[in-house]
């Protein structure tokens, strides 16, 4: 019997209405926090939900208002060309890969989002990996360094490298150094910067990607005043043409794009220059100091981790292990106090803070943290060597993804070849890639994280899809 069969069915409308009435502190995406669109998105919502008409332009063949809006976005981000994306950063990341040529070889950072893995499968491109180092002391993944990229490009002969920066924790790589390393080998630098759409608009934030990345992705909905799924794809000066990117997007993007999402993208670019991001950074630094004044809590207020060049101070990362809690336990306690964070892991809480935050939320957060009973500190053991272990690769990503499959329990998947990416979401980083042999250490880690409160992707009711043996 389905374990949920006796639960009362609650409609989506009831669920969303209940959350609205809860008046919760929203330290999660989207960046408008339910407030940044106020005064503009009320009665207009149903009235502006239209389709491609003779006077509303067409996203896939823009010539009017949409074309002008994309030009404005390109100017804001210092790009040669920019494209609205209504299927989220996932679609944009996949388009970056789909725009590569048959002769290209892709170097994929193992901390990439699962979207990059599916993009490689769809393109059928030859793929190799580069693995950021893991810092055992804090339990945090580092960033790909220019030296690592230079060495790996030399070893693999890859012609394009896809790097994630910033990551879900707000850690940023040395994009200038990475660009130099990639271009020194004649390789393209593709960047999944979904979490960094706001970066170019304040000197208090990490640097933007203009002049460094060849193609890059932003998800405006994560931190700016845009509706969920609002994202963008940007082109620098490189061998990929605007026409190639447009064709790549059209392969997987809906032919019925939401005009509400597109209008919110345009609005977010207009509003981002009018938001006080410098003041928001100062507000976050003050919040971090107040959190650290509470016994047992620590915040990551400096660039930490191997290869971390900068850190986005509006991404507040709290280590709760010194208070005696796992991140998942602390997340549950905060939700009981009507505070919702972006994500949790074994020892951290991750909060997205934007200028749309209500000041009262910060006091609410501090009171909830201070009220958590003090417990004995604990140390997370046995995770550093498996988070992104280099597994044996038996098949290429596309071959494994489209092979005949069978479902087996995760506990019994040892030695099987994965047919899809398997990992923890959020942040959506795969521990096992399609075509790789599933290592028992990975199985133990995934099961332990799920039991602790984490959510898995690539696993369905405890079962994973693997390549059938016969």
C-alpha positions as CSV (number, residue, x, y, z in Angstrom):
1,X,0.0,0.0,0.0
2,X,1.2,3.5,-0.8
3,X,2.6,5.1,2.5
4,X,0.7,8.3,1.6
5,X,-2.6,6.6,0.9
6,X,-4.2,7.5,4.2
7,X,-3.1,11.1,4.2
8,X,-5.7,13.8,3.5
9,X,-5.4,15.2,0.0
10,X,-4.6,18.9,0.1
11,X,-4.9,20.9,-3.1
12,X,-2.0,23.0,-4.4
13,X,-4.1,26.1,-4.0
14,X,-4.7,25.2,-0.3
15,X,-1.0,24.6,0.2
16,X,0.1,27.9,-1.3
17,X,-2.7,29.8,0.5
18,X,-1.7,28.2,3.8
19,X,1.9,29.3,3.3
20,X,0.9,32.8,2.4
21,X,-1.2,33.1,5.5
22,X,1.6,31.8,7.6
23,X,3.5,35.0,6.9
24,X,6.7,33.2,7.2
25,X,10.3,34.5,7.0
26,X,11.4,33.6,3.5
27,X,15.1,33.0,3.3
28,X,14.7,31.0,0.1
29,X,14.2,31.7,-3.6
30,X,12.6,33.4,-5.5
31,X,14.5,36.6,-4.7
32,X,11.4,38.8,-4.7
33,X,10.3,37.0,-1.5
34,X,6.7,37.6,-2.3
35,X,7.2,41.3,-2.0
36,X,9.6,42.5,-4.7
37,X,6.8,42.5,-7.3
38,X,4.3,44.3,-5.2
39,X,2.6,47.3,-6.9
40,X,3.2,45.8,-10.3
41,X,1.9,42.2,-10.1
42,X,-1.6,42.2,-8.8
43,X,-4.5,42.6,-11.2
44,X,-2.1,42.3,-14.1
45,X,-1.4,38.6,-13.5
46,X,-4.4,37.1,-15.3
47,X,-4.7,40.0,-17.7
48,X,-1.1,39.8,-18.9
49,X,-1.0,36.0,-19.3
50,X,-1.2,36.0,-23.1
51,X,0.4,34.2,-26.0
52,X,2.3,35.1,-29.2
53,X,0.2,37.7,-31.0
54,X,0.9,40.1,-33.8
55,X,1.7,42.8,-31.2
56,X,3.3,40.8,-28.4
57,X,6.4,39.5,-30.2
58,X,7.7,35.9,-30.3
59,X,10.5,34.7,-28.0
60,X,11.9,32.3,-30.6
61,X,11.9,35.0,-33.4
62,X,12.0,38.3,-31.5
63,X,11.8,41.5,-33.4
64,X,9.8,43.9,-31.2
65,X,9.4,44.4,-27.4
66,X,11.1,41.1,-26.5
67,X,14.1,41.8,-28.8
68,X,14.5,45.2,-27.2
69,X,14.3,43.7,-23.7
70,X,17.0,41.2,-24.5
71,X,19.2,44.0,-25.8
72,X,18.7,45.9,-22.6
73,X,19.6,42.7,-20.6
74,X,22.8,42.3,-22.7
75,X,23.8,45.8,-22.0
76,X,23.2,45.3,-18.2
77,X,25.4,42.2,-18.1
78,X,28.0,43.3,-20.6
79,X,27.2,40.5,-23.0
80,X,27.5,40.3,-26.8
81,X,23.9,38.9,-26.8
82,X,21.5,37.8,-24.1
83,X,18.5,35.5,-24.3
84,X,15.4,35.3,-22.1
85,X,14.9,31.7,-20.8
86,X,11.5,30.7,-19.3
87,X,12.4,27.1,-18.5
88,X,14.8,28.0,-15.8
89,X,18.6,27.8,-15.6
90,X,18.2,24.1,-16.4
91,X,17.2,24.9,-19.9
92,X,19.9,27.5,-20.3
93,X,22.7,25.1,-19.0
94,X,21.5,22.5,-21.4
95,X,21.5,25.0,-24.3
96,X,25.1,25.9,-23.6
97,X,26.1,22.2,-24.2
98,X,23.7,21.7,-27.1
99,X,25.4,24.6,-28.9
100,X,28.8,22.8,-28.9
101,X,29.9,21.1,-32.1
102,X,30.4,17.5,-33.0
103,X,34.1,17.9,-32.7
104,X,34.0,19.3,-29.2
105,X,35.0,17.5,-26.1
106,X,33.4,18.7,-22.8
107,X,35.2,18.9,-19.5
108,X,32.6,18.9,-16.8
109,X,33.3,19.9,-13.2
110,X,31.9,17.2,-10.9
111,X,30.1,19.8,-8.8
112,X,27.9,20.6,-11.7
113,X,24.2,20.8,-11.5
114,X,22.3,17.7,-12.7
115,X,21.1,19.9,-15.7
116,X,24.6,19.8,-17.1
117,X,24.6,16.0,-17.0
118,X,21.3,15.8,-18.9
119,X,22.6,18.3,-21.4
120,X,25.6,16.1,-22.0
121,X,23.3,13.1,-22.5
122,X,21.1,15.0,-25.0
123,X,24.1,16.3,-27.0
124,X,25.9,12.9,-26.9
125,X,29.2,14.8,-26.4
126,X,32.3,13.1,-25.2
127,X,32.7,14.1,-21.6
128,X,35.5,14.0,-19.0
129,X,35.6,15.3,-15.5
130,X,37.5,17.7,-13.2
131,X,36.9,17.3,-9.4
132,X,37.2,20.2,-6.9
133,X,39.0,19.3,-3.7
134,X,37.0,18.7,-0.5
135,X,37.9,20.4,2.7
136,X,37.6,17.9,5.5
137,X,37.7,20.3,8.5
138,X,34.5,22.2,7.5
139,X,32.9,19.6,5.4
140,X,32.8,21.9,2.4
141,X,33.5,21.4,-1.3
142,X,36.0,23.8,-2.8
143,X,36.1,25.3,-6.3
144,X,37.9,24.4,-9.5
145,X,41.2,26.3,-9.6
146,X,43.0,27.8,-12.6
147,X,45.9,25.4,-12.1
148,X,43.6,22.4,-11.9
149,X,41.8,23.5,-15.0
150,X,45.1,24.1,-16.9
151,X,46.4,20.7,-15.9
152,X,43.2,18.8,-16.8
153,X,42.8,20.5,-20.2
154,X,46.3,19.6,-21.0
155,X,45.6,15.9,-20.0
156,X,42.3,15.6,-21.7
157,X,42.4,17.8,-24.8
158,X,38.9,19.1,-23.9
159,X,37.7,22.0,-26.1
160,X,35.1,23.4,-23.6
161,X,35.0,23.5,-19.8
162,X,31.8,23.9,-17.8
163,X,32.3,25.4,-14.4
164,X,29.8,26.2,-11.6
165,X,30.4,29.6,-9.9
166,X,29.0,30.7,-7.6
167,X,27.8,27.5,-6.0
168,X,24.7,27.1,-3.7
169,X,26.8,28.3,-0.7
170,X,27.8,31.5,-2.5
171,X,31.4,30.4,-3.0
172,X,33.0,31.8,-6.2
173,X,35.9,30.6,-8.2
174,X,38.7,32.8,-9.8
175,X,36.8,33.4,-13.1
176,X,39.6,35.6,-14.5
177,X,42.2,32.8,-13.8
178,X,39.9,30.2,-15.2
179,X,39.3,32.2,-18.4
180,X,43.0,32.6,-18.9
181,X,43.6,28.9,-18.4
182,X,40.8,27.8,-20.8
183,X,41.7,30.3,-23.5
184,X,45.3,29.4,-23.3
185,X,44.3,26.0,-24.4
186,X,41.9,27.3,-27.0
187,X,39.0,26.0,-25.0
188,X,35.7,27.7,-24.3
189,X,34.8,28.6,-20.7
190,X,31.1,27.9,-20.0
191,X,29.8,29.0,-16.6
192,X,26.7,28.0,-14.7
193,X,26.3,31.2,-12.7
194,X,22.7,30.6,-11.9
195,X,23.1,31.9,-8.3
196,X,25.0,35.0,-9.3
197,X,22.6,37.1,-11.5
198,X,22.8,40.0,-9.0
199,X,26.6,40.1,-8.8
200,X,27.4,42.8,-11.5
201,X,25.3,45.4,-9.7
202,X,27.4,46.2,-6.6
203,X,31.1,46.4,-5.9
204,X,30.3,44.7,-2.6
205,X,29.4,41.6,-4.5
206,X,31.7,39.2,-6.4
207,X,32.7,40.2,-9.9
208,X,30.5,39.6,-12.9
209,X,31.4,37.3,-15.8
210,X,31.6,39.8,-18.6
211,X,34.9,39.7,-20.4
212,X,35.8,36.3,-18.8
213,X,33.2,33.6,-19.6
214,X,32.4,32.7,-23.2
215,X,28.8,31.6,-22.5
216,X,27.2,31.9,-19.1
217,X,23.8,31.3,-17.3
218,X,22.0,33.4,-14.7
219,X,18.8,32.5,-12.9
220,X,17.3,35.9,-12.0
221,X,14.5,34.2,-10.1
222,X,17.0,33.0,-7.4
223,X,18.0,36.4,-6.1
224,X,16.2,39.1,-8.1
225,X,12.7,40.4,-8.7
226,X,11.6,37.7,-11.1
227,X,9.1,34.9,-11.1
228,X,10.3,31.3,-10.6
229,X,11.8,29.8,-13.8
230,X,13.0,33.2,-15.0
231,X,16.5,32.8,-16.3
232,X,18.9,34.1,-19.0
233,X,21.7,32.9,-21.3
234,X,24.6,35.2,-22.2
235,X,27.1,35.2,-25.0
236,X,30.6,36.7,-24.9
237,X,33.1,37.1,-27.7
238,X,33.8,33.5,-28.9
239,X,33.3,31.1,-31.7
240,X,29.7,30.3,-30.7
241,X,27.2,32.6,-32.6
242,X,23.9,34.0,-31.4
243,X,22.2,31.9,-34.0
244,X,23.7,28.7,-32.5
245,X,22.5,29.6,-29.0
246,X,19.0,30.5,-30.3
247,X,18.7,27.2,-32.1
248,X,20.0,25.3,-29.0
249,X,17.4,27.0,-26.8
250,X,14.6,26.2,-29.2
251,X,15.4,22.5,-29.0
252,X,14.2,22.2,-25.4
253,X,12.5,25.4,-24.5
254,X,8.7,25.6,-24.6
255,X,7.1,27.1,-27.7
256,X,4.5,28.6,-25.5
257,X,6.6,30.8,-23.2
258,X,5.0,32.6,-20.3
259,X,4.7,36.3,-20.9
260,X,4.4,36.7,-17.1
261,X,7.9,35.2,-16.6
262,X,9.3,37.2,-19.5
263,X,7.8,40.4,-18.2
264,X,9.3,39.6,-14.8
265,X,12.7,39.1,-16.3
266,X,12.5,42.6,-17.9
267,X,11.3,44.0,-14.6
268,X,14.1,42.3,-12.6
269,X,16.8,43.9,-14.9
270,X,15.1,47.3,-14.4
271,X,14.8,46.9,-10.7
272,X,18.2,45.4,-9.9
273,X,20.0,48.8,-10.3
274,X,17.4,50.4,-8.0
275,X,17.9,47.8,-5.2
276,X,20.5,48.6,-2.5
277,X,22.7,45.6,-2.8
278,X,25.6,47.3,-1.1
279,X,23.4,48.0,1.9
280,X,22.1,44.4,1.7
281,X,25.6,43.1,2.0
282,X,26.2,45.3,5.1
283,X,22.9,44.1,6.6
284,X,24.0,40.5,6.1
285,X,27.4,41.1,7.7
286,X,25.6,42.5,10.7
287,X,23.3,39.5,10.8
288,X,26.2,37.1,10.6
289,X,27.9,38.9,13.6
290,X,24.7,38.6,15.6
291,X,24.4,34.9,14.8
292,X,28.0,34.2,15.9
293,X,27.3,35.9,19.2
294,X,24.9,33.1,19.9
295,X,26.8,30.2,21.5
296,X,27.4,27.2,19.3
297,X,26.7,28.8,15.9
298,X,29.3,29.8,13.3
299,X,29.0,31.5,10.0
300,X,31.1,31.5,6.9
301,X,32.0,35.1,6.8
302,X,35.3,34.9,4.8
303,X,36.2,32.9,1.6
304,X,36.7,29.4,2.9
305,X,37.5,26.2,1.1
306,X,40.1,25.2,-1.4
307,X,40.0,27.4,-4.5
308,X,37.4,29.8,-3.2
309,X,38.3,33.2,-4.5
310,X,35.3,35.2,-3.3
311,X,32.1,34.7,-1.4
312,X,28.7,36.3,-1.9
313,X,27.9,37.8,1.5
314,X,24.2,37.8,0.8
315,X,24.3,34.0,1.0
316,X,24.3,33.4,4.7
317,X,25.7,29.9,5.6
318,X,25.3,28.9,9.3
319,X,27.2,25.9,10.8
320,X,24.9,24.5,13.5
321,X,27.0,21.5,14.5
322,X,28.6,23.4,17.4
323,X,25.1,23.8,18.9
324,X,24.6,20.0,18.6
325,X,22.4,19.8,15.6
326,X,22.5,18.6,12.0
327,X,21.5,21.1,9.4
328,X,18.4,19.0,8.7
329,X,17.3,19.1,12.4
330,X,17.9,22.8,12.6
331,X,15.9,23.4,9.4
332,X,12.9,21.5,10.9
333,X,13.1,23.6,14.1
334,X,13.2,26.8,12.1
335,X,10.1,25.8,10.1
336,X,8.2,25.1,13.3
337,X,9.0,28.8,14.0
338,X,7.7,29.9,10.6
339,X,11.2,30.4,9.1
340,X,12.1,28.7,5.8
341,X,15.6,28.5,4.5
342,X,16.9,27.7,1.1
343,X,18.6,24.4,2.0
344,X,20.3,22.4,4.6
345,X,23.0,19.8,4.6
346,X,24.6,17.6,7.3
347,X,25.9,20.5,9.3
348,X,24.8,23.8,7.6
349,X,21.8,26.0,6.9
350,X,21.9,28.1,3.8
351,X,19.9,31.3,3.6
352,X,19.3,33.5,0.6
353,X,19.0,37.2,1.6
354,X,17.9,39.9,-0.7
355,X,16.9,43.6,-0.5
356,X,13.2,42.4,-0.5
357,X,13.6,40.8,2.9
358,X,11.5,42.1,5.8
359,X,13.7,43.5,8.6
360,X,11.6,41.6,11.1
361,X,12.6,38.3,9.6
362,X,16.2,38.8,10.9
363,X,15.0,39.3,14.5
364,X,12.7,36.3,14.1
365,X,15.7,34.2,12.9
366,X,18.0,35.3,15.7
367,X,15.3,34.6,18.4
368,X,14.6,31.1,16.9
369,X,18.3,30.2,16.9
370,X,18.9,31.5,20.4
371,X,15.9,29.4,21.7
372,X,17.3,26.1,20.3
373,X,18.4,24.0,23.4
374,X,22.2,23.7,23.6
375,X,23.4,20.1,23.0
376,X,26.8,18.6,22.9
377,X,28.7,19.5,19.7
378,X,29.3,16.7,17.2
379,X,31.5,16.1,14.2
380,X,30.3,14.7,10.9
381,X,32.4,11.7,10.0
382,X,33.1,9.7,6.9
383,X,31.8,12.1,4.2
384,X,34.9,13.8,2.7
385,X,36.1,10.9,0.6
386,X,32.8,10.1,-1.1
387,X,31.0,13.4,-1.9
388,X,32.4,13.5,-5.3
389,X,34.4,10.4,-5.6
390,X,35.8,9.6,-9.1
391,X,33.9,6.4,-9.9
392,X,34.9,3.9,-12.6
393,X,33.3,4.9,-15.9
394,X,32.0,2.0,-18.0
395,X,29.8,3.9,-20.5
396,X,29.5,7.4,-22.0
397,X,26.7,9.5,-20.5
398,X,24.4,9.3,-23.5
399,X,24.9,5.6,-23.9
400,X,24.0,4.9,-20.3
401,X,21.1,7.3,-20.2
402,X,19.4,5.8,-23.2
403,X,20.3,2.1,-22.6
404,X,17.8,-0.5,-21.5
405,X,17.4,-0.1,-17.8
406,X,16.1,-1.9,-14.7
407,X,15.2,-0.6,-11.3
408,X,17.0,-1.9,-8.2
409,X,17.0,-0.9,-4.6
410,X,19.8,1.5,-3.8
411,X,21.1,-0.8,-1.1
412,X,21.7,-3.5,-3.8
413,X,23.0,-1.3,-6.5
414,X,26.7,-1.9,-5.7
415,X,28.7,-2.6,-8.9
416,X,25.8,-1.6,-11.2
417,X,26.2,1.0,-13.9
418,X,24.0,4.0,-13.2
419,X,21.6,5.0,-15.9
420,X,21.0,8.5,-14.5
421,X,22.6,10.9,-12.1
422,X,22.2,10.2,-8.4
423,X,22.8,12.7,-5.7
424,X,21.3,15.0,-3.0
425,X,18.9,17.8,-3.8
426,X,19.4,20.6,-3.1
427,X,21.9,21.5,-4.3
428,X,21.5,19.0,-7.1
429,X,25.1,17.8,-7.4
430,X,25.5,14.2,-8.6
431,X,27.5,11.8,-6.5
432,X,27.2,9.2,-9.3
433,X,27.1,10.0,-13.0
434,X,25.3,8.0,-15.7
435,X,27.7,5.4,-17.1
436,X,29.6,5.1,-13.8
437,X,29.8,2.1,-11.5
438,X,27.9,2.7,-8.3
439,X,30.5,2.6,-5.4
440,X,29.3,1.1,-2.1
441,X,30.7,4.2,-0.3
442,X,28.4,6.4,-2.3
443,X,25.5,4.1,-1.4
444,X,26.2,4.3,2.3
445,X,26.6,8.1,2.1
446,X,23.4,8.6,0.2
447,X,21.4,6.4,2.5
448,X,22.8,8.1,5.6
449,X,22.0,11.6,4.2
450,X,18.4,10.5,3.4
451,X,18.0,9.1,6.9
452,X,19.3,12.3,8.3
453,X,16.7,14.3,6.5
454,X,18.2,14.9,3.0
455,X,16.4,14.4,-0.2
456,X,17.8,12.3,-3.1
457,X,17.4,12.7,-6.8
458,X,17.8,9.8,-9.2
459,X,16.2,7.6,-6.5
460,X,12.5,6.7,-6.5
461,X,11.0,5.1,-3.4
462,X,14.5,3.7,-2.6
463,X,15.1,2.4,-6.1
464,X,17.6,3.6,-8.8
465,X,17.7,2.9,-12.5
466,X,20.7,1.0,-13.7
467,X,21.8,-0.3,-17.0
468,X,20.3,-3.8,-17.5
469,X,22.9,-6.5,-17.8
470,X,21.1,-8.5,-20.5
